[in-house]
């Protein structure tokens, strides 16, 4: 196998990400259970001083798949969590790459705009 060491590093990183997200998801489940938190509780009398709030993980934990009559399993929760966390990173780097490529491609336009102070 080519790049065996790189592949091992990638595998270790992926395992670390999975382990970290599993730990965070389980931690959030415990918070919900300990606070008797219920997403369907619409009482506006609560002060929300208990530190419990609805977050992305809460919505995933409460999500019910009607077609399959089940909730998301841990692997699906981890995959969606990773997707959520990395989505912004990719778009930001892609945008910067596109801007830099166009600055190089259209040097004259960049020089004209720079001289005008825009």
C-alpha positions, 0 to 999 in steps of 0.5 A: 500500500502506498503512503501507509504511514499517512493512511495510518495517521488518517485512520487515527485522526478519524478514530479520534474524531469519532471518539470525541463526538461519541463522548460529546453526544453521550454527555449531552444525552446525560445532561438531557436525562439529568435535567428531565429535559423534554423538547416538546415541553412548551411551558413558557413559565421556565426561566431557563436558569437550569443551563439547558438549551436546545442545540443541534445535537438535541434536534438530532437526538429527538429526530424520529425517522417515520419511514423506518420507525426509529431514531438515528443511531450513534454512527448516524449522529456522529456522521451528521455531527462531523458534517455540521462541524466541517461544512463551514471550513470547506466553504471558507477555504474554497472561497479564499482559493477562488478569490486568490485565483481570480486575483492572479487571473485578473491582475489588471482589474486588481491593479485598477481597483487597488489604485482607486482605493476599493 
